[in-house]
Amino acid sequence: MARKFPLQTHEGLGLLPILLENLQRKAKELSCEQVTLVAAGRDQVNLFGRYGFAVEDSDMGRFAMKVGKGIPMERDV
């Protein structure tokens, strides 16, 4: 199978949507306003963007996009 992302070393199990649904549900239970994750690389920004995450509007978010690593992304709960 061809890799979808440069850092992908194994075939995925398709669990990301389930993980993110559970994360959203737990965040609501805890009355969180946002969920934040860190994309390992720039190629994951589009992946997490499909699930409603956006690069954090901050100096760190902009810097991380320039270097292409450790990109903070957030989504409202």
N, CA, C, O and CB atoms as a CASP TS submission, in Angstrom:
PFRMAT TS
TARGET T0000
AUTHOR 0000-0000-0000
METHOD Language model
MODEL 1
PARENT N/A
ATOM      1  N   MET     1       0.833  -1.178   0.000  1.00  0.00           N
ATOM      2  CA  MET     1       0.000   0.000   0.000  1.00  0.00           C
ATOM      3  C   MET     1       0.880   1.244   0.000  1.00  0.00           C
ATOM      4  O   MET     1       1.860   1.310   0.742  1.00  0.00           O
ATOM      5  CB  MET     1      -0.949  -0.003   1.208  1.00  0.00           C
ATOM      6  N   ALA     2       0.545   2.210  -0.810  1.00  0.00           N
ATOM      7  CA  ALA     2       1.287   3.460  -0.853  1.00  0.00           C
ATOM      8  C   ALA     2       0.983   4.278   0.401  1.00  0.00           C
ATOM      9  O   ALA     2      -0.154   4.327   0.869  1.00  0.00           O
ATOM     10  CB  ALA     2       0.938   4.263  -2.131  1.00  0.00           C
ATOM     11  N   ARG     3       2.027   4.917   0.932  1.00  0.00           N
ATOM     12  CA  ARG     3       1.834   5.757   2.112  1.00  0.00           C
ATOM     13  C   ARG     3       1.086   7.021   1.729  1.00  0.00           C
ATOM     14  O   ARG     3       1.310   7.580   0.655  1.00  0.00           O
ATOM     15  CB  ARG     3       3.187   6.108   2.766  1.00  0.00           C
ATOM     16  N   LYS     4       0.189   7.477   2.613  1.00  0.00           N
ATOM     17  CA  LYS     4      -0.555   8.710   2.384  1.00  0.00           C
ATOM     18  C   LYS     4       0.222   9.917   2.889  1.00  0.00           C
ATOM     19  O   LYS     4       0.043  11.027   2.386  1.00  0.00           O
ATOM     20  CB  LYS     4      -1.922   8.643   3.062  1.00  0.00           C
ATOM     21  N   PHE     5       1.086   9.708   3.883  1.00  0.00           N
ATOM     22  CA  PHE     5       1.839  10.784   4.502  1.00  0.00           C
ATOM     23  C   PHE     5       3.292  10.349   4.649  1.00  0.00           C
ATOM     24  O   PHE     5       3.553   9.165   4.859  1.00  0.00           O
ATOM     25  CB  PHE     5       1.233  11.171   5.876  1.00  0.00           C
ATOM     26  N   PRO     6       4.248  11.279   4.543  1.00  0.00           N
ATOM     27  CA  PRO     6       5.667  10.914   4.629  1.00  0.00           C
ATOM     28  C   PRO     6       6.051  10.189   5.912  1.00  0.00           C
ATOM     29  O   PRO     6       6.917   9.315   5.882  1.00  0.00           O
ATOM     30  CB  PRO     6       6.502  12.141   4.501  1.00  0.00           C
ATOM     31  N   LEU     7       5.426  10.531   7.044  1.00  0.00           N
ATOM     32  CA  LEU     7       5.792   9.896   8.308  1.00  0.00           C
ATOM     33  C   LEU     7       5.065   8.585   8.557  1.00  0.00           C
ATOM     34  O   LEU     7       5.346   7.899   9.540  1.00  0.00           O
ATOM     35  CB  LEU     7       5.519  10.834   9.441  1.00  0.00           C
ATOM     36  N   GLN     8       4.141   8.231   7.688  1.00  0.00           N
ATOM     37  CA  GLN     8       3.374   7.005   7.870  1.00  0.00           C
ATOM     38  C   GLN     8       4.249   5.802   7.528  1.00  0.00           C
ATOM     39  O   GLN     8       4.773   5.691   6.420  1.00  0.00           O
ATOM     40  CB  GLN     8       2.094   7.019   6.995  1.00  0.00           C
ATOM     41  N   THR     9       4.396   4.906   8.502  1.00  0.00           N
ATOM     42  CA  THR     9       5.236   3.722   8.289  1.00  0.00           C
ATOM     43  C   THR     9       4.421   2.438   8.215  1.00  0.00           C
ATOM     44  O   THR     9       4.930   1.404   7.782  1.00  0.00           O
ATOM     45  CB  THR     9       6.263   3.607   9.400  1.00  0.00           C
ATOM     46  N   HIS    10       3.152   2.494   8.637  1.00  0.00           N
ATOM     47  CA  HIS    10       2.310   1.297   8.643  1.00  0.00           C
ATOM     48  C   HIS    10       0.940   1.643   8.055  1.00  0.00           C
ATOM     49  O   HIS    10       0.526   2.802   8.036  1.00  0.00           O
ATOM     50  CB  HIS    10       2.164   0.723  10.088  1.00  0.00           C
ATOM     51  N   GLU    11       0.265   0.625   7.587  1.00  0.00           N
ATOM     52  CA  GLU    11      -1.095   0.821   7.103  1.00  0.00           C
ATOM     53  C   GLU    11      -1.987   1.212   8.272  1.00  0.00           C
ATOM     54  O   GLU    11      -1.919   0.612   9.345  1.00  0.00           O
ATOM     55  CB  GLU    11      -1.629  -0.457   6.404  1.00  0.00           C
ATOM     56  N   GLY    12      -2.822   2.221   8.058  1.00  0.00           N
ATOM     57  CA  GLY    12      -3.724   2.678   9.112  1.00  0.00           C
ATOM     58  C   GLY    12      -4.863   1.708   9.358  1.00  0.00           C
ATOM     59  O   GLY    12      -5.177   0.871   8.512  1.00  0.00           O
ATOM     60  N   LEU    13      -5.473   1.828  10.516  1.00  0.00           N
ATOM     61  CA  LEU    13      -6.603   0.985  10.880  1.00  0.00           C
ATOM     62  C   LEU    13      -7.932   1.714  10.727  1.00  0.00           C
ATOM     63  O   LEU    13      -8.989   1.133  10.974  1.00  0.00           O
ATOM     64  CB  LEU    13      -6.446   0.495  12.303  1.00  0.00           C
ATOM     65  N   GLY    14      -7.889   2.991  10.320  1.00  0.00           N
ATOM     66  CA  GLY    14      -9.113   3.750  10.134  1.00  0.00           C
ATOM     67  C   GLY    14      -9.764   4.191  11.437  1.00  0.00           C
ATOM     68  O   GLY    14     -10.976   4.402  11.487  1.00  0.00           O
ATOM     69  N   LEU    15      -8.969   4.331  12.488  1.00  0.00           N
ATOM     70  CA  LEU    15      -9.513   4.650  13.798  1.00  0.00           C
ATOM     71  C   LEU    15      -9.543   6.137  14.116  1.00  0.00           C
ATOM     72  O   LEU    15     -10.124   6.528  15.129  1.00  0.00           O
ATOM     73  CB  LEU    15      -8.729   3.949  14.835  1.00  0.00           C
ATOM     74  N   LEU    16      -8.938   6.975  13.287  1.00  0.00           N
ATOM     75  CA  LEU    16      -8.889   8.408  13.591  1.00  0.00           C
ATOM     76  C   LEU    16     -10.273   9.022  13.761  1.00  0.00           C
ATOM     77  O   LEU    16     -10.478   9.755  14.729  1.00  0.00           O
ATOM     78  CB  LEU    16      -8.146   9.140  12.497  1.00  0.00           C
ATOM     79  N   PRO    17     -11.238   8.763  12.874  1.00  0.00           N
ATOM     80  CA  PRO    17     -12.568   9.356  13.089  1.00  0.00           C
ATOM     81  C   PRO    17     -13.201   8.947  14.421  1.00  0.00           C
ATOM     82  O   PRO    17     -13.839   9.766  15.082  1.00  0.00           O
ATOM     83  CB  PRO    17     -13.492   8.960  11.955  1.00  0.00           C
ATOM     84  N   ILE    18     -13.029   7.707  14.806  1.00  0.00           N
ATOM     85  CA  ILE    18     -13.590   7.223  16.068  1.00  0.00           C
ATOM     86  C   ILE    18     -12.884   7.894  17.244  1.00  0.00           C
ATOM     87  O   ILE    18     -13.531   8.317  18.201  1.00  0.00           O
ATOM     88  CB  ILE    18     -13.465   5.682  16.169  1.00  0.00           C
ATOM     89  N   LEU    19     -11.569   7.989  17.170  1.00  0.00           N
ATOM     90  CA  LEU    19     -10.803   8.648  18.225  1.00  0.00           C
ATOM     91  C   LEU    19     -11.245  10.100  18.396  1.00  0.00           C
ATOM     92  O   LEU    19     -11.451  10.558  19.520  1.00  0.00           O
ATOM     93  CB  LEU    19      -9.303   8.585  17.914  1.00  0.00           C
ATOM     94  N   LEU    20     -11.391  10.821  17.291  1.00  0.00           N
ATOM     95  CA  LEU    20     -11.768  12.227  17.373  1.00  0.00           C
ATOM     96  C   LEU    20     -13.209  12.411  17.842  1.00  0.00           C
ATOM     97  O   LEU    20     -13.507  13.385  18.533  1.00  0.00           O
ATOM     98  CB  LEU    20     -11.579  12.893  16.026  1.00  0.00           C
ATOM     99  N   GLU    21     -14.101  11.501  17.484  1.00  0.00           N
ATOM    100  CA  GLU    21     -15.482  11.551  18.009  1.00  0.00           C
ATOM    101  C   GLU    21     -15.484  11.355  19.517  1.00  0.00           C
ATOM    102  O   GLU    21     -16.183  12.072  20.234  1.00  0.00           O
ATOM    103  CB  GLU    21     -16.368  10.472  17.335  1.00  0.00           C
ATOM    104  N   ASN    22     -14.715  10.399  20.001  1.00  0.00           N
ATOM    105  CA  ASN    22     -14.628  10.154  21.444  1.00  0.00           C
ATOM    106  C   ASN    22     -13.994  11.341  22.169  1.00  0.00           C
ATOM    107  O   ASN    22     -14.418  11.704  23.266  1.00  0.00           O
ATOM    108  CB  ASN    22     -13.820   8.878  21.720  1.00  0.00           C
ATOM    109  N   LEU    23     -12.991  11.934  21.557  1.00  0.00           N
ATOM    110  CA  LEU    23     -12.342  13.111  22.124  1.00  0.00           C
ATOM    111  C   LEU    23     -13.330  14.268  22.242  1.00  0.00           C
ATOM    112  O   LEU    23     -13.376  14.947  23.267  1.00  0.00           O
ATOM    113  CB  LEU    23     -11.137  13.525  21.268  1.00  0.00           C
ATOM    114  N   GLN    24     -14.113  14.488  21.198  1.00  0.00           N
ATOM    115  CA  GLN    24     -15.113  15.559  21.196  1.00  0.00           C
ATOM    116  C   GLN    24     -16.166  15.311  22.286  1.00  0.00           C
ATOM    117  O   GLN    24     -16.545  16.231  23.011  1.00  0.00           O
ATOM    118  CB  GLN    24     -15.792  15.665  19.804  1.00  0.00           C
ATOM    119  N   ARG    25     -16.622  14.085  22.392  1.00  0.00           N
ATOM    120  CA  ARG    25     -17.631  13.736  23.401  1.00  0.00           C
ATOM    121  C   ARG    25     -17.092  13.966  24.818  1.00  0.00           C
ATOM    122  O   ARG    25     -17.788  14.528  25.665  1.00  0.00           O
ATOM    123  CB  ARG    25     -18.071  12.264  23.234  1.00  0.00           C
ATOM    124  N   LYS    26     -15.866  13.535  25.070  1.00  0.00           N
ATOM    125  CA  LYS    26     -15.277  13.716  26.400  1.00  0.00           C
ATOM    126  C   LYS    26     -15.048  15.194  26.692  1.00  0.00           C
ATOM    127  O   LYS    26     -15.255  15.635  27.823  1.00  0.00           O
ATOM    128  CB  LYS    26     -13.951  12.943  26.515  1.00  0.00           C
ATOM    129  N   ALA    27     -14.630  15.959  25.705  1.00  0.00           N
ATOM    130  CA  ALA    27     -14.419  17.399  25.893  1.00  0.00           C
ATOM    131  C   ALA    27     -15.730  18.084  26.270  1.00  0.00           C
ATOM    132  O   ALA    27     -15.737  18.985  27.108  1.00  0.00           O
ATOM    133  CB  ALA    27     -13.831  18.036  24.611  1.00  0.00           C
ATOM    134  N   LYS    28     -16.839  17.665  25.660  1.00  0.00           N
ATOM    135  CA  LYS    28     -18.151  18.224  26.011  1.00  0.00           C
ATOM    136  C   LYS    28     -18.509  17.870  27.447  1.00  0.00           C
ATOM    137  O   LYS    28     -18.995  18.717  28.197  1.00  0.00           O
ATOM    138  CB  LYS    28     -19.243  17.708  25.048  1.00  0.00           C
ATOM    139  N   GLU    29     -18.269  16.619  27.832  1.00  0.00           N
ATOM    140  CA  GLU    29     -18.548  16.184  29.203  1.00  0.00           C
ATOM    141  C   GLU    29     -17.777  17.018  30.219  1.00  0.00           C
ATOM    142  O   GLU    29     -18.278  17.297  31.308  1.00  0.00           O
ATOM    143  CB  GLU    29     -18.198  14.706  29.372  1.00  0.00           C
ATOM    144  N   LEU    30     -16.565  17.412  29.864  1.00  0.00           N
ATOM    145  CA  LEU    30     -15.707  18.180  30.763  1.00  0.00           C
ATOM    146  C   LEU    30     -15.918  19.687  30.625  1.00  0.00           C
ATOM    147  O   LEU    30     -15.221  20.476  31.262  1.00  0.00           O
ATOM    148  CB  LEU    30     -14.254  17.843  30.501  1.00  0.00           C
ATOM    149  N   SER    31     -16.882  20.084  29.791  1.00  0.00           N
ATOM    150  CA  SER    31     -17.191  21.498  29.543  1.00  0.00           C
ATOM    151  C   SER    31     -15.999  22.279  28.988  1.00  0.00           C
ATOM    152  O   SER    31     -15.804  23.451  29.310  1.00  0.00           O
ATOM    153  CB  SER    31     -17.665  22.152  30.824  1.00  0.00           C
ATOM    154  N   CYS    32     -15.216  21.614  28.155  1.00  0.00           N
ATOM    155  CA  CYS    32     -14.090  22.285  27.498  1.00  0.00           C
ATOM    156  C   CYS    32     -14.613  23.182  26.388  1.00  0.00           C
ATOM    157  O   CYS    32     -15.651  22.896  25.791  1.00  0.00           O
ATOM    158  CB  CYS    32     -13.077  21.252  26.933  1.00  0.00           C
ATOM    159  N   GLU    33     -13.910  24.247  26.114  1.00  0.00           N
ATOM    160  CA  GLU    33     -14.284  25.141  25.027  1.00  0.00           C
ATOM    161  C   GLU    33     -13.611  24.760  23.723  1.00  0.00           C
ATOM    162  O   GLU    33     -14.179  24.938  22.646  1.00  0.00           O
ATOM    163  CB  GLU    33     -13.940  26.566  25.381  1.00  0.00           C
ATOM    164  N   GLN    34     -12.386  24.229  23.826  1.00  0.00           N
ATOM    165  CA  GLN    34     -11.630  23.848  22.631  1.00  0.00           C
ATOM    166  C   GLN    34     -10.862  22.562  22.880  1.00  0.00           C
ATOM    167  O   GLN    34     -10.575  22.181  24.015  1.00  0.00           O
ATOM    168  CB  GLN    34     -10.665  24.974  22.213  1.00  0.00           C
ATOM    169  N   VAL    35     -10.540  21.909  21.768  1.00  0.00           N
ATOM    170  CA  VAL    35      -9.646  20.759  21.775  1.00  0.00           C
ATOM    171  C   VAL    35      -8.432  21.172  20.954  1.00  0.00           C
ATOM    172  O   VAL    35      -8.570  21.737  19.869  1.00  0.00           O
ATOM    173  CB  VAL    35     -10.343  19.451  21.194  1.00  0.00           C
ATOM    174  N   THR    36      -7.246  20.888  21.473  1.00  0.00           N
ATOM    175  CA  THR    36      -6.011  21.245  20.781  1.00  0.00           C
ATOM    176  C   THR    36      -5.181  19.988  20.560  1.00  0.00           C
ATOM    177  O   THR    36      -5.107  19.119  21.429  1.00  0.00           O
ATOM    178  CB  THR    36      -5.206  22.303  21.584  1.00  0.00           C
ATOM    179  N   LEU    37      -4.560  19.901  19.394  1.00  0.00           N
ATOM    180  CA  LEU    37      -3.615  18.828  19.112  1.00  0.00           C
ATOM    181  C   LEU    37      -2.420  19.436  18.404  1.00  0.00           C
ATOM    182  O   LEU    37      -2.451  20.598  18.000  1.00  0.00           O
ATOM    183  CB  LEU    37      -4.267  17.697  18.252  1.00  0.00           C
ATOM    184  N   VAL    38      -1.378  18.655  18.258  1.00  0.00           N
ATOM    185  CA  VAL    38      -0.184  19.117  17.557  1.00  0.00           C
ATOM    186  C   VAL    38       0.050  18.194  16.367  1.00  0.00           C
ATOM    187  O   VAL    38       0.279  16.995  16.525  1.00  0.00           O
ATOM    188  CB  VAL    38       1.064  19.146  18.507  1.00  0.00           C
ATOM    189  N   ALA    39      -0.011  18.781  15.173  1.00  0.00           N
ATOM    190  CA  ALA    39       0.293  18.026  13.952  1.00  0.00           C
ATOM    191  C   ALA    39       1.807  17.878  13.869  1.00  0.00           C
ATOM    192  O   ALA    39       2.536  18.864  13.974  1.00  0.00           O
ATOM    193  CB  ALA    39      -0.284  18.739  12.665  1.00  0.00           C
ATOM    194  N   ALA    40       2.275  16.664  13.682  1.00  0.00           N
ATOM    195  CA  ALA    40       3.714  16.414  13.630  1.00  0.00           C
ATOM    196  C   ALA    40       4.375  17.142  12.464  1.00  0.00           C
ATOM    197  O   ALA    40       5.506  17.614  12.579  1.00  0.00           O
ATOM    198  CB  ALA    40       3.983  14.920  13.525  1.00  0.00           C
ATOM    199  N   GLY    41       3.666  17.230  11.346  1.00  0.00           N
ATOM    200  CA  GLY    41       4.230  17.872  10.160  1.00  0.00           C
ATOM    201  C   GLY    41       3.169  18.565   9.339  1.00  0.00           C
ATOM    202  O   GLY    41       1.972  18.388   9.563  1.00  0.00           O
ATOM    203  N   ARG    42       3.618  19.350   8.392  1.00  0.00           N
ATOM    204  CA  ARG    42       2.708  20.141   7.566  1.00  0.00           C
ATOM    205  C   ARG    42       1.711  19.278   6.801  1.00  0.00           C
ATOM    206  O   ARG    42       0.582  19.708   6.566  1.00  0.00           O
ATOM    207  CB  ARG    42       3.498  20.982   6.593  1.00  0.00           C
ATOM    208  N   ASP    43       2.104  18.074   6.412  1.00  0.00           N
ATOM    209  CA  ASP    43       1.201  17.202   5.650  1.00  0.00           C
ATOM    210  C   ASP    43      -0.022  16.781   6.463  1.00  0.00           C
ATOM    211  O   ASP    43      -1.045  16.412   5.886  1.00  0.00           O
ATOM    212  CB  ASP    43       1.949  15.964   5.179  1.00  0.00           C
ATOM    213  N   GLN    44       0.067  16.829   7.780  1.00  0.00           N
ATOM    214  CA  GLN    44      -1.068  16.447   8.620  1.00  0.00           C
ATOM    215  C   GLN    44      -2.069  17.576   8.825  1.00  0.00           C
ATOM    216  O   GLN    44      -3.175  17.337   9.310  1.00  0.00           O
ATOM    217  CB  GLN    44      -0.574  15.975   9.956  1.00  0.00           C
ATOM    218  N   VAL    45      -1.701  18.799   8.464  1.00  0.00           N
ATOM    219  CA  VAL    45      -2.605  19.941   8.629  1.00  0.00           C
ATOM    220  C   VAL    45      -3.887  19.708   7.825  1.00  0.00           C
ATOM    221  O   VAL    45      -4.983  19.946   8.332  1.00  0.00           O
ATOM    222  CB  VAL    45      -1.913  21.262   8.182  1.00  0.00           C
ATOM    223  N   ASN    46      -3.763  19.254   6.597  1.00  0.00           N
ATOM    224  CA  ASN    46      -4.953  18.976   5.784  1.00  0.00           C
ATOM    225  C   ASN    46      -5.762  17.816   6.353  1.00  0.00           C
ATOM    226  O   ASN    46      -6.993  17.848   6.345  1.00  0.00           O
ATOM    227  CB  ASN    46      -4.550  18.667   4.340  1.00  0.00           C
ATOM    228  N   LEU    47      -5.075  16.802   6.843  1.00  0.00           N
ATOM    229  CA  LEU    47      -5.761  15.655   7.441  1.00  0.00           C
ATOM    230  C   LEU    47      -6.630  16.111   8.608  1.00  0.00           C
ATOM    231  O   LEU    47      -7.826  15.823   8.633  1.00  0.00           O
ATOM    232  CB  LEU    47      -4.742  14.593   7.913  1.00  0.00           C
ATOM    233  N   PHE    48      -6.049  16.815   9.571  1.00  0.00           N
ATOM    234  CA  PHE    48      -6.816  17.249  10.736  1.00  0.00           C
ATOM    235  C   PHE    48      -7.808  18.347  10.368  1.00  0.00           C
ATOM    236  O   PHE    48      -8.833  18.502  11.032  1.00  0.00           O
ATOM    237  CB  PHE    48      -5.877  17.739  11.836  1.00  0.00           C
ATOM    238  N   GLY    49      -7.516  19.103   9.324  1.00  0.00           N
ATOM    239  CA  GLY    49      -8.453  20.115   8.848  1.00  0.00           C
ATOM    240  C   GLY    49      -9.772  19.501   8.395  1.00  0.00           C
ATOM    241  O   GLY    49     -10.826  20.121   8.531  1.00  0.00           O
ATOM    242  N   ARG    50      -9.718  18.298   7.865  1.00  0.00           N
ATOM    243  CA  ARG    50     -10.952  17.607   7.449  1.00  0.00           C
ATOM    244  C   ARG    50     -11.867  17.296   8.628  1.00  0.00           C
ATOM    245  O   ARG    50     -13.056  17.030   8.450  1.00  0.00           O
ATOM    246  CB  ARG    50     -10.609  16.314   6.720  1.00  0.00           C
ATOM    247  N   TYR    51     -11.302  17.331   9.832  1.00  0.00           N
ATOM    248  CA  TYR    51     -12.078  17.047  11.041  1.00  0.00           C
ATOM    249  C   TYR    51     -12.358  18.323  11.836  1.00  0.00           C
ATOM    250  O   TYR    51     -12.697  18.258  13.018  1.00  0.00           O
ATOM    251  CB  TYR    51     -11.337  16.034  11.921  1.00  0.00           C
ATOM    252  N   GLY    52     -12.217  19.471  11.194  1.00  0.00           N
ATOM    253  CA  GLY    52     -12.584  20.735  11.820  1.00  0.00           C
ATOM    254  C   GLY    52     -11.482  21.452  12.571  1.00  0.00           C
ATOM    255  O   GLY    52     -11.735  22.494  13.175  1.00  0.00           O
ATOM    256  N   PHE    53     -10.280  20.933  12.552  1.00  0.00           N
ATOM    257  CA  PHE    53      -9.172  21.592  13.229  1.00  0.00           C
ATOM    258  C   PHE    53      -8.558  22.643  12.317  1.00  0.00           C
ATOM    259  O   PHE    53      -8.513  22.470  11.099  1.00  0.00           O
ATOM    260  CB  PHE    53      -8.110  20.567  13.664  1.00  0.00           C
ATOM    261  N   ALA    54      -8.083  23.738  12.915  1.00  0.00           N
ATOM    262  CA  ALA    54      -7.407  24.804  12.175  1.00  0.00           C
ATOM    263  C   ALA    54      -6.115  25.143  12.914  1.00  0.00           C
ATOM    264  O   ALA    54      -6.024  24.999  14.133  1.00  0.00           O
ATOM    265  CB  ALA    54      -8.328  26.075  12.025  1.00  0.00           C
ATOM    266  N   VAL    55      -5.127  25.591  12.160  1.00  0.00           N
ATOM    267  CA  VAL    55      -3.870  25.997  12.777  1.00  0.00           C
ATOM    268  C   VAL    55      -4.158  27.132  13.753  1.00  0.00           C
ATOM    269  O   VAL    55      -4.869  28.084  13.428  1.00  0.00           O
ATOM    270  CB  VAL    55      -2.824  26.432  11.700  1.00  0.00           C
ATOM    271  N   GLU    56      -3.608  27.019  14.923  1.00  0.00           N
ATOM    272  CA  GLU    56      -3.801  28.025  15.966  1.00  0.00           C
ATOM    273  C   GLU    56      -3.333  29.394  15.468  1.00  0.00           C
ATOM    274  O   GLU    56      -2.241  29.524  14.915  1.00  0.00           O
ATOM    275  CB  GLU    56      -3.040  27.626  17.256  1.00  0.00           C
ATOM    276  N   ASP    57      -4.169  30.407  15.671  1.00  0.00           N
ATOM    277  CA  ASP    57      -3.846  31.771  15.250  1.00  0.00           C
ATOM    278  C   ASP    57      -2.981  32.421  16.321  1.00  0.00           C
ATOM    279  O   ASP    57      -3.460  33.196  17.150  1.00  0.00           O
ATOM    280  CB  ASP    57      -5.141  32.609  14.996  1.00  0.00           C
ATOM    281  N   SER    58      -1.704  32.087  16.282  1.00  0.00           N
ATOM    282  CA  SER    58      -0.760  32.591  17.283  1.00  0.00           C
ATOM    283  C   SER    58       0.623  32.665  16.648  1.00  0.00           C
ATOM    284  O   SER    58       0.849  32.141  15.557  1.00  0.00           O
ATOM    285  CB  SER    58      -0.741  31.682  18.561  1.00  0.00           C
ATOM    286  N   ASP    59       1.542  33.323  17.345  1.00  0.00           N
ATOM    287  CA  ASP    59       2.921  33.371  16.857  1.00  0.00           C
ATOM    288  C   ASP    59       3.483  31.959  16.719  1.00  0.00           C
ATOM    289  O   ASP    59       4.179  31.655  15.749  1.00  0.00           O
ATOM    290  CB  ASP    59       3.807  34.211  17.806  1.00  0.00           C
ATOM    291  N   MET    60       3.181  31.100  17.687  1.00  0.00           N
ATOM    292  CA  MET    60       3.667  29.716  17.631  1.00  0.00           C
ATOM    293  C   MET    60       3.080  28.979  16.442  1.00  0.00           C
ATOM    294  O   MET    60       3.794  28.250  15.755  1.00  0.00           O
ATOM    295  CB  MET    60       3.326  28.972  18.925  1.00  0.00           C
ATOM    296  N   GLY    61       1.786  29.157  16.185  1.00  0.00           N
ATOM    297  CA  GLY    61       1.160  28.504  15.043  1.00  0.00           C
ATOM    298  C   GLY    61       1.784  28.933  13.729  1.00  0.00           C
ATOM    299  O   GLY    61       2.060  28.105  12.862  1.00  0.00           O
ATOM    300  N   ARG    62       2.007  30.236  13.586  1.00  0.00           N
ATOM    301  CA  ARG    62       2.623  30.747  12.346  1.00  0.00           C
ATOM    302  C   ARG    62       4.071  30.268  12.203  1.00  0.00           C
ATOM    303  O   ARG    62       4.494  29.895  11.109  1.00  0.00           O
ATOM    304  CB  ARG    62       2.578  32.292  12.321  1.00  0.00           C
ATOM    305  N   PHE    63       4.831  30.277  13.301  1.00  0.00           N
ATOM    306  CA  PHE    63       6.216  29.815  13.256  1.00  0.00           C
ATOM    307  C   PHE    63       6.278  28.329  12.910  1.00  0.00           C
ATOM    308  O   PHE    63       7.086  27.908  12.081  1.00  0.00           O
ATOM    309  CB  PHE    63       6.915  30.078  14.601  1.00  0.00           C
ATOM    310  N   ALA    64       5.417  27.540  13.553  1.00  0.00           N
ATOM    311  CA  ALA    64       5.409  26.099  13.300  1.00  0.00           C
ATOM    312  C   ALA    64       5.076  25.794  11.841  1.00  0.00           C
ATOM    313  O   ALA    64       5.636  24.865  11.260  1.00  0.00           O
ATOM    314  CB  ALA    64       4.403  25.404  14.223  1.00  0.00           C
ATOM    315  N   MET    65       4.172  26.568  11.248  1.00  0.00           N
ATOM    316  CA  MET    65       3.856  26.362   9.823  1.00  0.00           C
ATOM    317  C   MET    65       5.066  26.678   8.954  1.00  0.00           C
ATOM    318  O   MET    65       5.295  26.008   7.947  1.00  0.00           O
ATOM    319  CB  MET    65       2.657  27.239   9.397  1.00  0.00           C
ATOM    320  N   LYS    66       5.846  27.694   9.333  1.00  0.00           N
ATOM    321  CA  LYS    66       7.055  28.025   8.554  1.00  0.00           C
ATOM    322  C   LYS    66       8.074  26.897   8.584  1.00  0.00           C
ATOM    323  O   LYS    66       8.663  26.553   7.559  1.00  0.00           O
ATOM    324  CB  LYS    66       7.697  29.306   9.087  1.00  0.00           C
ATOM    325  N   VAL    67       8.279  26.318   9.779  1.00  0.00           N
ATOM    326  CA  VAL    67       9.270  25.243   9.886  1.00  0.00           C
ATOM    327  C   VAL    67       8.680  23.887   9.524  1.00  0.00           C
ATOM    328  O   VAL    67       9.421  22.944   9.245  1.00  0.00           O
ATOM    329  CB  VAL    67       9.842  25.194  11.294  1.00  0.00           C
ATOM    330  N   GLY    68       7.345  23.780   9.527  1.00  0.00           N
ATOM    331  CA  GLY    68       6.681  22.555   9.088  1.00  0.00           C
ATOM    332  C   GLY    68       6.638  21.433  10.097  1.00  0.00           C
ATOM    333  O   GLY    68       6.422  20.277   9.731  1.00  0.00           O
ATOM    334  N   LYS    69       6.839  21.754  11.364  1.00  0.00           N
ATOM    335  CA  LYS    69       6.836  20.714  12.411  1.00  0.00           C
ATOM    336  C   LYS    69       6.182  21.250  13.676  1.00  0.00           C
ATOM    337  O   LYS    69       6.230  22.451  13.944  1.00  0.00           O
ATOM    338  CB  LYS    69       8.280  20.231  12.718  1.00  0.00           C
ATOM    339  N   GLY    70       5.570  20.360  14.453  1.00  0.00           N
ATOM    340  CA  GLY    70       4.992  20.734  15.740  1.00  0.00           C
ATOM    341  C   GLY    70       3.935  21.815  15.627  1.00  0.00           C
ATOM    342  O   GLY    70       3.987  22.816  16.342  1.00  0.00           O
ATOM    343  N   ILE    71       2.974  21.620  14.732  1.00  0.00           N
ATOM    344  CA  ILE    71       1.992  22.644  14.400  1.00  0.00           C
ATOM    345  C   ILE    71       0.771  22.520  15.305  1.00  0.00           C
ATOM    346  O   ILE    71       0.042  21.531  15.222  1.00  0.00           O
ATOM    347  CB  ILE    71       1.579  22.540  12.921  1.00  0.00           C
ATOM    348  N   PRO    72       0.533  23.529  16.185  1.00  0.00           N
ATOM    349  CA  PRO    72      -0.630  23.466  17.054  1.00  0.00           C
ATOM    350  C   PRO    72      -1.911  23.745  16.268  1.00  0.00           C
ATOM    351  O   PRO    72      -1.995  24.708  15.506  1.00  0.00           O
ATOM    352  CB  PRO    72      -0.486  24.462  18.208  1.00  0.00           C
ATOM    353  N   MET    73      -2.904  22.881  16.473  1.00  0.00           N
ATOM    354  CA  MET    73      -4.195  23.025  15.786  1.00  0.00           C
ATOM    355  C   MET    73      -5.292  22.926  16.834  1.00  0.00           C
ATOM    356  O   MET    73      -5.146  22.233  17.841  1.00  0.00           O
ATOM    357  CB  MET    73      -4.382  21.933  14.664  1.00  0.00           C
ATOM    358  N   GLU    74      -6.402  23.635  16.583  1.00  0.00           N
ATOM    359  CA  GLU    74      -7.478  23.639  17.553  1.00  0.00           C
ATOM    360  C   GLU    74      -8.829  23.553  16.868  1.00  0.00           C
ATOM    361  O   GLU    74      -8.964  23.837  15.678  1.00  0.00           O
ATOM    362  CB  GLU    74      -7.406  24.881  18.418  1.00  0.00           C
ATOM    363  N   ARG    75      -9.834  23.153  17.650  1.00  0.00           N
ATOM    364  CA  ARG    75     -11.203  23.048  17.179  1.00  0.00           C
ATOM    365  C   ARG    75     -12.117  23.364  18.347  1.00  0.00           C
ATOM    366  O   ARG    75     -11.880  22.910  19.466  1.00  0.00           O
ATOM    367  CB  ARG    75     -11.502  21.635  16.587  1.00  0.00           C
ATOM    368  N   ASP    76     -13.156  24.138  18.094  1.00  0.00           N
ATOM    369  CA  ASP    76     -14.144  24.413  19.141  1.00  0.00           C
ATOM    370  C   ASP    76     -14.922  23.151  19.448  1.00  0.00           C
ATOM    371  O   ASP    76     -15.162  22.312  18.580  1.00  0.00           O
ATOM    372  CB  ASP    76     -15.104  25.549  18.719  1.00  0.00           C
ATOM    373  N   VAL    77     -15.309  23.040  20.707  1.00  0.00           N
ATOM    374  CA  VAL    77     -16.084  21.866  21.140  1.00  0.00           C
ATOM    375  C   VAL    77     -17.548  22.120  20.868  1.00  0.00           C
ATOM    376  O   VAL    77     -18.386  21.265  21.154  1.00  0.00           O
ATOM    377  CB  VAL    77     -15.853  21.555  22.650  1.00  0.00           C
TER
END
